[in-house]
């Protein structure tokens, strides 16, 4: 974005394509996502998938890091903290999208 004394410009990169899409799936996605147009539905579905993949990559990075929560109760300086020794196990037991 360029801002000057008299001019401003915002660039948004978009691609225009023609795609055959299953109408039943598109309607189901529109209802599930709460979108009103086909374009909004497709864009939101793509955004959600991109965020999901990014979250999986972040989770994989945390999984690869060695973490020790065994002494977390004593780690806080104000009378102890929460017991985090089962944090990873509890997180995996939950059904989180």
N, C-alpha and C positions, 0 to 999 in steps of 0.2 A: 504494500500500500504506500502510495506516495502522497504526502501532504505538503503543499506549498502555500503561498500566500493566496492564490486564487483557484487552484486546481486540486482535485483529489480523484483517486482511482482505486477501485477494488476489483481484483481479478479473481474470478471463480472458474475453476476448470471443470468442465462437464463434457461428457461424451454422449453423442446421440447415436443410438443403434436401433435396429429393427430385430425383434426377437419373438419367436412363437412361445407363448406361455399357456399352460393348462389353466383354463378359466376357473375350474372348481378350486384348484389350489390357490389361485390368486384371490378368489373370494374368501376362502377360509383364512388366508393370511391377512387379508384386509380386516376381517372381523376380529381375529386374534390380536392384531396390532393396533386396532382402533384408528386406522388411517382412512382417508376419504377418497383418495384417487389412486389409480394404478401406479403412477410415478412415485407417489409418496409411499405406497406399500412396498414397492421394489427397493427404493432407497433405504427405507427403514429396515427391511429384511437384510440387505447387504451390510448396513451399519452394525446391526446386531451380530451378524456372523463374524465381521471383522473384530468386534470387541470381544466376542467369545474366544476367538483364536488368540488374540492378544492376552486374554486372561489365562488361557491354557499355557501359553509360553511363560508367563510370569510364575504360574504355579509350578511349572517344570523347573524353573530356575531356583525357586525356593526348595523344591524337593531335592535338588542336587547339592544344596548347601548343608553342611553339617551344623546342626543346632543342638544345644544342650539346654533344656528347660528344667533340669533336675533341681537346680538351686534357685529357682526364680522366686520362691517365697522369701528368701533372705536378701534378694537383690535390691529391693526398694529401700531407700534410706529412712523412710518414715514408718517404722514398725512392720516391715515386711510387705509383701505384695500378694498377688494371686498365684495359686499353684498352676503352673503351665506345663507340668510334666506330661500331661496327656493331650495337649493342644492339637498336635498333628493327628493323633488317632481319632479324637473327637470330630475334627474337621472332616476326616475321610468317612466317618460314619454318617454324617449328615448328607442329605441329597441336595446339594447346592448346584445350581446351573452355572 
